[in-house]
Amino acid sequence: GRQAKKGSNWKTGYHAVGMYREALRLTGGQR
């Protein structure tokens, strides 16, 4: 079962942030 919703939630958010940062790097978002 899915236990520790918070854990899964922060994990999903962390993954999303990683993908977002990766996208910025690929698009040259780093200033």
Phi and psi restraints in degrees (range 20) as a CNS / XPLOR table:
assign (resid 1 and name C) (resid 2 and name N)
       (resid 2 and name CA) (resid 2 and name C) 1.0 -97.1 20.0 2
assign (resid 2 and name N) (resid 2 and name CA)
       (resid 2 and name C) (resid 3 and name N) 1.0 102.4 20.0 2
assign (resid 2 and name C) (resid 3 and name N)
       (resid 3 and name CA) (resid 3 and name C) 1.0 -107.2 20.0 2
assign (resid 3 and name N) (resid 3 and name CA)
       (resid 3 and name C) (resid 4 and name N) 1.0 156.5 20.0 2
assign (resid 3 and name C) (resid 4 and name N)
       (resid 4 and name CA) (resid 4 and name C) 1.0 63.9 20.0 2
assign (resid 4 and name N) (resid 4 and name CA)
       (resid 4 and name C) (resid 5 and name N) 1.0 71.1 20.0 2
assign (resid 4 and name C) (resid 5 and name N)
       (resid 5 and name CA) (resid 5 and name C) 1.0 -59.9 20.0 2
assign (resid 5 and name N) (resid 5 and name CA)
       (resid 5 and name C) (resid 6 and name N) 1.0 -40.1 20.0 2
assign (resid 5 and name C) (resid 6 and name N)
       (resid 6 and name CA) (resid 6 and name C) 1.0 -57.4 20.0 2
assign (resid 6 and name N) (resid 6 and name CA)
       (resid 6 and name C) (resid 7 and name N) 1.0 -45.0 20.0 2
assign (resid 6 and name C) (resid 7 and name N)
       (resid 7 and name CA) (resid 7 and name C) 1.0 -58.2 20.0 2
assign (resid 7 and name N) (resid 7 and name CA)
       (resid 7 and name C) (resid 8 and name N) 1.0 -49.0 20.0 2
assign (resid 7 and name C) (resid 8 and name N)
       (resid 8 and name CA) (resid 8 and name C) 1.0 -63.5 20.0 2
assign (resid 8 and name N) (resid 8 and name CA)
       (resid 8 and name C) (resid 9 and name N) 1.0 -37.7 20.0 2
assign (resid 8 and name C) (resid 9 and name N)
       (resid 9 and name CA) (resid 9 and name C) 1.0 -63.1 20.0 2
assign (resid 9 and name N) (resid 9 and name CA)
       (resid 9 and name C) (resid 10 and name N) 1.0 -52.3 20.0 2
assign (resid 9 and name C) (resid 10 and name N)
       (resid 10 and name CA) (resid 10 and name C) 1.0 -65.2 20.0 2
assign (resid 10 and name N) (resid 10 and name CA)
       (resid 10 and name C) (resid 11 and name N) 1.0 -32.7 20.0 2
assign (resid 10 and name C) (resid 11 and name N)
       (resid 11 and name CA) (resid 11 and name C) 1.0 -63.7 20.0 2
assign (resid 11 and name N) (resid 11 and name CA)
       (resid 11 and name C) (resid 12 and name N) 1.0 -44.9 20.0 2
assign (resid 11 and name C) (resid 12 and name N)
       (resid 12 and name CA) (resid 12 and name C) 1.0 -62.5 20.0 2
assign (resid 12 and name N) (resid 12 and name CA)
       (resid 12 and name C) (resid 13 and name N) 1.0 -44.4 20.0 2
assign (resid 12 and name C) (resid 13 and name N)
       (resid 13 and name CA) (resid 13 and name C) 1.0 -61.7 20.0 2
assign (resid 13 and name N) (resid 13 and name CA)
       (resid 13 and name C) (resid 14 and name N) 1.0 -44.2 20.0 2
assign (resid 13 and name C) (resid 14 and name N)
       (resid 14 and name CA) (resid 14 and name C) 1.0 -59.7 20.0 2
assign (resid 14 and name N) (resid 14 and name CA)
       (resid 14 and name C) (resid 15 and name N) 1.0 -44.7 20.0 2
assign (resid 14 and name C) (resid 15 and name N)
       (resid 15 and name CA) (resid 15 and name C) 1.0 -61.9 20.0 2
assign (resid 15 and name N) (resid 15 and name CA)
       (resid 15 and name C) (resid 16 and name N) 1.0 -42.4 20.0 2
assign (resid 15 and name C) (resid 16 and name N)
       (resid 16 and name CA) (resid 16 and name C) 1.0 -61.3 20.0 2
assign (resid 16 and name N) (resid 16 and name CA)
       (resid 16 and name C) (resid 17 and name N) 1.0 -43.9 20.0 2
assign (resid 16 and name C) (resid 17 and name N)
       (resid 17 and name CA) (resid 17 and name C) 1.0 -61.4 20.0 2
assign (resid 17 and name N) (resid 17 and name CA)
       (resid 17 and name C) (resid 18 and name N) 1.0 -42.6 20.0 2
assign (resid 17 and name C) (resid 18 and name N)
       (resid 18 and name CA) (resid 18 and name C) 1.0 -60.0 20.0 2
assign (resid 18 and name N) (resid 18 and name CA)
       (resid 18 and name C) (resid 19 and name N) 1.0 -45.5 20.0 2
assign (resid 18 and name C) (resid 19 and name N)
       (resid 19 and name CA) (resid 19 and name C) 1.0 -64.2 20.0 2
assign (resid 19 and name N) (resid 19 and name CA)
       (resid 19 and name C) (resid 20 and name N) 1.0 -40.4 20.0 2
assign (resid 19 and name C) (resid 20 and name N)
       (resid 20 and name CA) (resid 20 and name C) 1.0 -61.5 20.0 2
assign (resid 20 and name N) (resid 20 and name CA)
       (resid 20 and name C) (resid 21 and name N) 1.0 -47.7 20.0 2
assign (resid 20 and name C) (resid 21 and name N)
       (resid 21 and name CA) (resid 21 and name C) 1.0 -63.3 20.0 2
assign (resid 21 and name N) (resid 21 and name CA)
       (resid 21 and name C) (resid 22 and name N) 1.0 -40.4 20.0 2
assign (resid 21 and name C) (resid 22 and name N)
       (resid 22 and name CA) (resid 22 and name C) 1.0 -60.8 20.0 2
assign (resid 22 and name N) (resid 22 and name CA)
       (resid 22 and name C) (resid 23 and name N) 1.0 -44.6 20.0 2
assign (resid 22 and name C) (resid 23 and name N)
       (resid 23 and name CA) (resid 23 and name C) 1.0 -60.9 20.0 2
assign (resid 23 and name N) (resid 23 and name CA)
       (resid 23 and name C) (resid 24 and name N) 1.0 -44.0 20.0 2
assign (resid 23 and name C) (resid 24 and name N)
       (resid 24 and name CA) (resid 24 and name C) 1.0 -59.9 20.0 2
assign (resid 24 and name N) (resid 24 and name CA)
       (resid 24 and name C) (resid 25 and name N) 1.0 -42.4 20.0 2
assign (resid 24 and name C) (resid 25 and name N)
       (resid 25 and name CA) (resid 25 and name C) 1.0 -63.3 20.0 2
assign (resid 25 and name N) (resid 25 and name CA)
       (resid 25 and name C) (resid 26 and name N) 1.0 -43.0 20.0 2
assign (resid 25 and name C) (resid 26 and name N)
       (resid 26 and name CA) (resid 26 and name C) 1.0 -64.7 20.0 2
assign (resid 26 and name N) (resid 26 and name CA)
       (resid 26 and name C) (resid 27 and name N) 1.0 -37.9 20.0 2
assign (resid 26 and name C) (resid 27 and name N)
       (resid 27 and name CA) (resid 27 and name C) 1.0 -85.2 20.0 2
assign (resid 27 and name N) (resid 27 and name CA)
       (resid 27 and name C) (resid 28 and name N) 1.0 -3.2 20.0 2
assign (resid 27 and name C) (resid 28 and name N)
       (resid 28 and name CA) (resid 28 and name C) 1.0 77.6 20.0 2
assign (resid 28 and name N) (resid 28 and name CA)
       (resid 28 and name C) (resid 29 and name N) 1.0 38.2 20.0 2
assign (resid 28 and name C) (resid 29 and name N)
       (resid 29 and name CA) (resid 29 and name C) 1.0 -77.4 20.0 2
assign (resid 29 and name N) (resid 29 and name CA)
       (resid 29 and name C) (resid 30 and name N) 1.0 -13.7 20.0 2
assign (resid 29 and name C) (resid 30 and name N)
       (resid 30 and name CA) (resid 30 and name C) 1.0 -68.9 20.0 2
assign (resid 30 and name N) (resid 30 and name CA)
       (resid 30 and name C) (resid 31 and name N) 1.0 124.9 20.0 2
